[in-house]
Amino acid sequence: MATTETTTSERGLIALPESAARALIAFGAIATIASTFMSWTYTSDFPGDLTYYGSPAGLQVLDIVAGALTLLFALTLWNVRGLGWLNPAGATQPVVLAAASAFAVSWFSAIAIAVDLKGLVALDPGAYVAAVGSLIALLGTLALPKPGDTFKDYVTKPDLIPPAAKLAAWVERLVITAATAVALTAFTYGIGVDPDASETFLGYLLLVVFGAWALQAAGLFDRFAQLNARHKGFATTMAFLAAAIFPYVADNEHNSNLGVSILVVGTVALGLNIVVGLTGLLDLGYVAFLGVGAYAAALVSGSEFSRFSGVQFPFWAAMLTGMAASLVFGVLIGAPTLRLRGDYLAIVTLGFGEIFRIAVNNLDGASGPNITNGPNGISMIPDLNIFGFDFGASHAVAGHVLGRFANYFLLMLLITGLVVVVFSRAADSRIGRSWIAIREDETAATAMGINGFRVKLVAFALGASLAGLAGTVSAHVGYSVNPAPYQFAGSVPPNSAFLLAAVVLGGMGTVSGPILGATLLYLLPEKLQFLREYQLLAFGVALVVLMRFRPEGIIANRRNQLEFHESDDSDDSDETVHIPEQGLPDSTVGVTKAGA
């Protein structure tokens, strides 16, 4: 394992011997863990009931994880055998970030208890031990020698992190399985937090942000991406298997309903990612295609409020109807408008979204033909019945009773898997490379023989049809469709601003980025009730912060990452940096900064 100090290391912010700094970190981490087995407050009024000794709950559980992570990273500074994989570069920054996670959770908990319960008198000894212990650990990290290589370097220069040793194939698959299990556990814990316990969810967010940042700085995410690329089929299978297990571990219909909503929005965001992420077209009215698919499916669902109430298509036919309707609208809107570029195209798509919403409102039999039932929408849409399986009824599957929303979650998971396959195949195909060429420089791509209009129209039509596919399921899940959600921005997701934020936040041009973005943007207002009225403000602040510190998104496309951080290394303009090819981390592309 690499040593902690580098040739360009400097003294820490606090003048202490390095051995003393390491001891402080370990002591503070152990004190933080021990504090969780003590009472933090005298009353059970605070969410999580932190009054017991020897029985951690709520924020205490999060503090245990943060303290354990800090202790493990601290032990890597002593080159403890078996922990070299946790911090392969021997960097100090992951230790600082891990300690910051424990400090953030501990101090946030103490402050929240004091604020909610009207004073410091509400704090029991455990809260003080947690606050002091985490502070000692953080001060210890500030005394560590500061390496010359910063977090920016670890992001843009993966060669600074030693390559992972080759392991047996079964061991690598075991690592992927363990990492998937950890991710499922973390997600299940977060989605299972009571919406009334916003303090617990905020502590969860602090732990996830700082903990993930520490793992990223240590290079573990890059190594895990390499493992996934070597075992792509197995990793994908494990991801979908973990998602399929979710209704069993969540064991809550409300959480399953949230899961369905996240998958619907994530699927639509993936379709938008074709248009925005791969082709570089700014579409501000994309939610209208979701609405077209939902209304098309509702009209042929057999609902008594449908204009064609006597018509009830089987699901596969309704699904194709929704996709076809959205595809037709995508072509009709794209054909006359895709010759526009930039802001002009964005304005036209915004206008299309508003035209759709206004038209649906007016097709009520009074202002226009009676097709959509106007503002009242189409209600009482019957549940799906596929091969005799009634999605509206509870079923015992593998010894566990799955309710209505769990049934729809598993169906939507299959559809999401189909969309992921379509997106991946299209992105890696010849037309996918044409999309990327159009995104980078349409004039140059046209000069090389690419028919820009046709390529953009295909992207627009494919993205619209995928949105329509998701709309067919959302119509049945919600029992009804109405014009309210299908607008550019609003308090009720999904809307076009919400979908665009999910793509940008998660990472444009990636498969998992939009799904992660949709998860965050849907889950945060749900768990943090006070954000509901300020949803757009929160989105705006999040995007501004993201554009400043990580413009490529949370899950970065490697080429986009190099492009966004190119100016950060202007001092090394003649240096050749090897960046792993997206999806092929074993191969490298040499990029000379002077000619990039």
Residue, then its C-alpha position, 0 to 999 in steps of 0.5 A: m500500500a502506498t504511504t500516506e505522505t507524498t513528495t509534495s506533502e505539506r504540514g497540516l493545518i494544526a501543528l501536531p506530530e503525525s502519530a498524534a494526529r492518527a491517535l486522535i482520529a482513532f480515539g474520536a471515532i471510537a468515542t463517537i461509536a461508543s456514544t451511540f450506546m448511551s442516551w442522547t435525550y431524556t424524552s421520546d418526543f424526538p424522532g427515533d426515541l434516543t432515550y435508551y442505553g445500549s439500543p441505538a436508534g434513529l440518528q444514533v444508527l447513522d452515527i455508528v456508521a459514520g464513526a466506523l467509516t472514520l475508524l476504518f479510514a484512520l486504520t489505513l494510515w497505519n497500513v493495517r493489513g487487509l485494509g489497503w483496498l479501502n484507501p489504495a492511494g494512501a490519501t488523507q482526504p478520504v480520512v478527512l471526509a469520513a471524519a467530517s461525516a461523523f462530525a456533521v451527523s453528531w453536531f446536527s443531531a445535538i443541535a436538532i435535539a436542542v432546537d426541537l426540545k427547547g434548549l441544551v438541557a434536553l441533551d443527555p451525556g451521549a449527545y455530548v460524547a458524540a459531539v466531542g468525539s467527532l470534533i476530536a476526530l476532525l481536528g486530528t485529520l486537520a493535523l495530518p500532512k496535506p498531500g499535493d494531490t487534491f480531490k480534483d486530481y483524483v477525479t481527473k487523473p485516475d492514474l494517481i490511484p494504483p490499479a486494483a490487483k487482479l482477483a479470481a472471477w468469483v471473488e470479483r463477483l462476490v465483491i459486486t454482490a456485497a456492494t449491491a447489498v450495501a446499496l440496497t440496504a442504504f436505499t431501503y433505510g432512506i426510503g423507509v424513514d418516516p416523513d415526519a422524522s425529517e431530522t433523521f432523513l437530514g442526518y441520513l443525507l449528511l452521511v450519504v453525501f460525506g460518506a460517498w465523497a470519501l469513497q470517491a476520493a479514495g478511488l473505490f468508485d472507479r475500482f468498482a466501475q472497473l469490476n462492473a465493466r469486467h462483469k457487466g452482465f453479472a453486475t446488471t443482473m445483480a442490480f435488477l435483482a436487488a431492485a426486485i427484492f426491494p418490495y420484500v425488504a421494504d414491506n410497506e405499500h407506501n414505499s412500494n408506491l414511491g418506488v413505482s413513481i421513481l421508476v416511472v420518472g426515471t424511465v421518462a428521464l432516460g428517454l429525455n437523456i437520449v435527447v438532451g444527454l446524447t444528442g444535445l437538444l434542449d427539450l423543455g416540453y418533454v413531459a407532454f410525451l408522457g401525457v400523450g402515452a398516459y391519455a392514449a392508454a386511458l382511452v383504451s383502458g375500458s374506463e367508463f369515463s373514457r370517450f371510448s368506454g366500450v373499448q378495452f385493449p389488453f396491456w400489450a396493445a395499450m402499451l403499443t398504443g401509448m408508444a405509437a401515439s407518443l412516437v407520432f407526436g414526436v415526429l409531428i413536433g420534431a419534423p418542422t422544428l428540429r432544423l432550429r438550434g439552441d434557444y430557439l428549439a428550447i422555446v418551441t418545445l416549451g410551447f409544445g408542452e403548453i399547447f398539449r396541456i391547454a388542448v387536453n383541458n379544452l377537449d371537454g365537449a364544451s370548448g372542443p370535442n369531448i375526448t379527454n374530459g377536460p380538467n376532470g381527466i379520465s378516472m376509474i381506470p381499471d387495474l391491469n390483468i395480464f395472463g390472469f394476474d390481477f395487479g390490483a389484488s394482493h398475491a403471495v409470492a415466494g412466501h411474501v404477500l405483495g400488495r397492489f403497488a408492489n405488483y406495479f413496481l415489479l412490472m415497472l421494473l421490467i419496463t425500466g430494464l427494457v428501456v435501459v437495454v434500448f438506451s444502451r444499445a442505441a448509445d453504442s450503435r452507429i446512430g448513437r455515435s452520430w448523436i454524440a457527434i451532433r452534440e459535440d459539433e453539428t456543423a462538423a458532423t454534417a461536414m463528415g456526412i451525417n444527416g443531422f436532421r434525420v439523426k435528431l428526428v430519430a432521437f426525438a422520436l425514440g425518446a418520445s416513444l419511451a416516455g409514452l411507454a412509461g405513461t401507459v403504466s402510470a395511467h393504471v397506477g394512478y387510477s386516473v389521468n388529468p392535465a395538472p402534472y403535464q406542465f413545465a414546472g409545478s409542485v406536483p411531479p413529474n413535470s418538464a423542469f423536474l425531468l430535466a433536473a433529474v438528467v442534469l443532476g444525475g449525469m447526462g449521457t449515462v444510464s444510471g445518472p437519470i435514475l439516480g437524479a429522479t430518485l433524489l428529486y422525488l425522495l427529498p420533497e417526500k421525506l422533507q415536508f418543508l421543501r414541498e412548497y419550495q421545490l423549485l427553489a431547492f432544485g435551482v440551488a442544487l443545480v447551481v451548486l452542482m454546476r459550480f463543483r461537479p458540472e458533469g453530474i453525480i454519475a459522470n460520463r468520462r468524456n464529459q468529465l474530461e471536458f468540464h475539468e480540462s481548464d482545471d489542469s491548465d498548468d499541465s497543458d502538455e501532460t498526457v492523461h489516460i482516461p478510462e473509456q466509458g464502459l471499457p475501463d481496461s482500455t485508455v485513451g491518451v488525451t494531450k491537454a494542449g490539443a484537447 
